[in-house]
Amino acid sequence: MEVYDLRPRGYCHGVAKALSMVKKASLDESIPKPIYVLGLIVHNKKITEAFKSLGVISLDTPNKTRLELLDLVDQGTVIMTAHGVSDGVKEKALNKSLNVIDATCKDVTKVHDAVKNHLKEGYEIVYIGHKNHPEPEGVLGISKEITFLTNKTDAMNYQMRNPHHKLFVTNQTTLSRYDINVVLDVLRLKYPDLIFDDDICDATTLRQKAVIDQPQVELCIVVGDTLSSNSNKLQFVSEHERNIKSFRVEDISEINPEWFKGIKKISLTSGASTPTAVTNEILGFLRQFNYEDKSTWDTTSKLTYLDILG
């Protein structure tokens, strides 16, 4: 097969920074132990498992907020994930005398700052995002006055509390342009004077653009975790913007060789929290794959935790 390795792919600056901070803390004897991550440092199980081997405890209990997860920590160090948390979470951690390391991505911090500033200026705030994702949880924790919209129906039903106020709209950084526009287009019809701060991060935009601009292929493989919003969006963009069939896989073991029967051209990309080693292992597999030769069908991963953490 002819394999197109789409770029950019892999770690964005926010993920790289967060992983470096966790790794450094786990190896620093002066950092109070145990080390807890409040949620998943990034949405990738391979990384979570690798850090577990270094003694890092990831707290990710379904239906528990970051504020509630802090009840599980009484000593040591707590790390705030790249997705960001509200000030209330940070204050609670400090009040518990915990050592706090903040690994929030700067793009997420930018959204928090914009929301706080516009609240002070008297704007009504609308935030576009996905339910059950930690990034919206952090933003919505800033104020109960923020309205959370997830889809077109939400936008159609939304009414400003005070039509004499100004409206400020922003978004989760890992959404696709499509996700935002289906909501924003409705809001603009209702409130043409709204102010919109487009906060899709550069890493998300550039990766989606690479998928949109890719050569005409028959199949696109996206390497990324099930929980990774930006990875899922790459698959969505491939199928809806380019009409190219796409599979999202977490690692080489999820590859099904039967997908490639009769395929001549294929592309590969990965989400912003996907370890490069995982993507490269799949890339190597694709480049040597021959459907007619079963000896090239081995999808057993050879990676170690050290490979994943780099």
RADAPE-V11527 format. One line per field, one symbol per residue. psi: psi as a letter, one per 40 degrees, with the letter a starting at -180 (. if undefined). A space follows every 10 residues. Layout:
BEGIN
psi=???
END
This chain:
BEGIN
psi=ihhhghiiia hidddddddd ddddddehee hhiihhhgah dighdddddd ddeeehhhhg hiehiddddd eeheiahhhh ieeiiidddd dddddefihh hhfhiddddd dddddddddd eeiihhhhai ifhddddddd edieehhhhe adddddehhi dheeiihhha iheeiidddd dddddddddd geeihhhhfh iddddddddd ddeiihieih hhhiidehdd dddddddddd defhhihhid adeehhdede hehdhiihii ieehhddddd dddddddehh deheeeehfh ieiiddddd.
END
